[in-house]
Amino acid sequence: MGGTVRSTEGRAVARGTAGGNLALATAAFALTFWAWNLVGPLSKTYSERLSLSPAETSLLVAVPVLVGSLGRIPVGALTDRLGGRVMFTAICFISIVPTFLVGLSGGSYPMLLLWGFFLGIAGTSFAVGIPFVNAWHTPARRGFATGVFGAGMGGTALSAFLTPLLVQAWGLFATHLAMCAALAVMGAVMWLFSRNAPDWAPSSEPALPRLRDAMRLKATWQMSLLYALAFGGFVAFSTYLPTLLTTAYAFAQTDAGLRTAGFALVAVIARPVGGTLSDRVGPVRVCLASFIGTCVFAVVLAFHPPAEFPAGLSFVLIALALGLGTGGVFALVAKVVEPSRVGTVTGLVGAAGGLGGYFPPLVMGGVYQATGAYTIGFVLLAAVALAVALYTSRAFRTAAE
């Protein structure tokens, strides 16, 4: 009888604080993503100050994405063992170091590459939040919950819009100091006020066998492919769009940042919509709509249309499509992966998503340097989106019914 009472009380506590922990996780995710994307919005500043070629600028923008991607694999496994509260706190505090050092390195391309690499640690927070949020919500609500949490990727919108303005007003180093202070506050808040779900239990399995077992799951590789397009596309645009707009359309850095923020904001709003729609019509249908939409509007952009219309509208609609897809993919993860493996699988899938955002800026920079236009890059995006849509329709045919 006593055990039943305690179990009921535990579920009541979970219902009472699930929303609060979701809000805290989303805020921490947004801030760490802002820190992760500190370099991209300032690409024109670094390019002019250091006389960088388009390929060198692309590498600078892409480097933080690498660690933010691959780092999600061990971070996801550690979250299964240590819990989201500890891991969110640790990532906030650890990210202070590279944020500070990137701020000191504005005059040195090698130092920017080095500390930008470690700045990627901030981008691993995604692999903490998904299992943390999943544990707080019932299966029927996980699409909604992960969609809301995923809206924290709006940190990239905040960075695109505010970072150039703050640097203009305060200077480069002072802006990075302010971010260090914000990360310290958020780390303290997560430690003091967030809690792991009452039903969560730390995994006692060693990390390497769990990673090996997760990599043997067919679902891991399937979700990785889908997320590499959906989230990878979002990351690639969020980090490289300021560069693309300043080179292809001659926008000022602040104007390019404003438009990139708008792109990211649309994707952020679309993500919880994608999660909620997945709960209602199924995640496979949402993913298909995302990939087909991305293909169509990438084709439009390949023709280098005028800046505001139809190019601006096409960028907005691609953001909408990719945002819906990011919500749909992780609703599908929650459907096909058992809860005890979600953290580890999330780390692997999140890494694939980040890597999906690592290579396009390098390709775009190389294409632009070679041809003076981005046409080939958008054609490649359209082809990949179409191929993934066809694969999704075949691989998850029964799940869509």
Rosetta blueprint (number, residue, H / E / L):
1 M L
2 G H
3 G H
4 T H
5 V H
6 R H
7 S H
8 T H
9 E H
10 G H
11 R H
12 A H
13 V H
14 A H
15 R H
16 G H
17 T H
18 A H
19 G H
20 G H
21 N H
22 L H
23 A H
24 L H
25 A H
26 T H
27 A H
28 A H
29 F H
30 A H
31 L H
32 T H
33 F H
34 W H
35 A H
36 W H
37 N L
38 L L
39 V L
40 G H
41 P H
42 L H
43 S H
44 K H
45 T H
46 Y H
47 S H
48 E H
49 R H
50 L H
51 S L
52 L L
53 S L
54 P H
55 A H
56 E H
57 T H
58 S H
59 L H
60 L H
61 V H
62 A H
63 V H
64 P H
65 V H
66 L H
67 V H
68 G H
69 S H
70 L H
71 G L
72 R H
73 I H
74 P H
75 V H
76 G H
77 A H
78 L H
79 T H
80 D H
81 R H
82 L H
83 G L
84 G H
85 R H
86 V H
87 M H
88 F H
89 T H
90 A H
91 I H
92 C H
93 F H
94 I H
95 S H
96 I H
97 V H
98 P H
99 T H
100 F H
101 L H
102 V H
103 G H
104 L H
105 S L
106 G L
107 G L
108 S L
109 Y H
110 P H
111 M H
112 L H
113 L H
114 L H
115 W H
116 G H
117 F H
118 F H
119 L H
120 G H
121 I H
122 A H
123 G H
124 T H
125 S H
126 F H
127 A H
128 V H
129 G H
130 I H
131 P H
132 F H
133 V H
134 N H
135 A H
136 W H
137 H L
138 T L
139 P H
140 A H
141 R H
142 R H
143 G H
144 F H
145 A H
146 T H
147 G H
148 V H
149 F H
150 G H
151 A H
152 G H
153 M H
154 G H
155 G H
156 T H
157 A H
158 L H
159 S H
160 A H
161 F H
162 L H
163 T H
164 P H
165 L H
166 L H
167 V H
168 Q H
169 A H
170 W H
171 G L
172 L H
173 F H
174 A H
175 T H
176 H H
177 L H
178 A H
179 M H
180 C H
181 A H
182 A H
183 L H
184 A H
185 V H
186 M H
187 G H
188 A H
189 V H
190 M H
191 W H
192 L H
193 F H
194 S L
195 R L
196 N L
197 A L
198 P L
199 D L
200 W L
201 A L
202 P L
203 S L
204 S L
205 E L
206 P L
207 A H
208 L H
209 P H
210 R H
211 L H
212 R H
213 D H
214 A H
215 M H
216 R H
217 L L
218 K H
219 A H
220 T H
221 W H
222 Q H
223 M H
224 S H
225 L H
226 L H
227 Y H
228 A H
229 L H
230 A H
231 F H
232 G H
233 G H
234 F H
235 V H
236 A H
237 F H
238 S H
239 T H
240 Y H
241 L H
242 P H
243 T H
244 L H
245 L H
246 T H
247 T H
248 A H
249 Y L
250 A L
251 F L
252 A L
253 Q H
254 T H
255 D H
256 A H
257 G H
258 L H
259 R H
260 T H
261 A H
262 G H
263 F H
264 A H
265 L H
266 V H
267 A H
268 V H
269 I H
270 A H
271 R H
272 P H
273 V H
274 G H
275 G H
276 T H
277 L H
278 S H
279 D H
280 R H
281 V H
282 G L
283 P H
284 V H
285 R H
286 V H
287 C H
288 L H
289 A H
290 S H
291 F H
292 I H
293 G H
294 T H
295 C H
296 V H
297 F H
298 A H
299 V H
300 V H
301 L H
302 A H
303 F L
304 H L
305 P L
306 P L
307 A H
308 E H
309 F H
310 P H
311 A H
312 G H
313 L H
314 S H
315 F H
316 V H
317 L H
318 I H
319 A H
320 L H
321 A H
322 L H
323 G H
324 L H
325 G H
326 T H
327 G H
328 G H
329 V H
330 F H
331 A H
332 L H
333 V H
334 A H
335 K H
336 V H
337 V L
338 E L
339 P H
340 S H
341 R H
342 V H
343 G H
344 T H
345 V H
346 T H
347 G H
348 L H
349 V H
350 G H
351 A H
352 A H
353 G H
354 G H
355 L H
356 G H
357 G H
358 Y H
359 F H
360 P H
361 P H
362 L H
363 V H
364 M H
365 G H
366 G H
367 V H
368 Y H
369 Q H
370 A H
371 T H
372 G L
373 A L
374 Y L
375 T H
376 I H
377 G H
378 F H
379 V H
380 L H
381 L H
382 A H
383 A H
384 V H
385 A H
386 L H
387 A H
388 V H
389 A H
390 L H
391 Y H
392 T H
393 S H
394 R H
395 A H
396 F L
397 R H
398 T H
399 A H
400 A H
401 E L
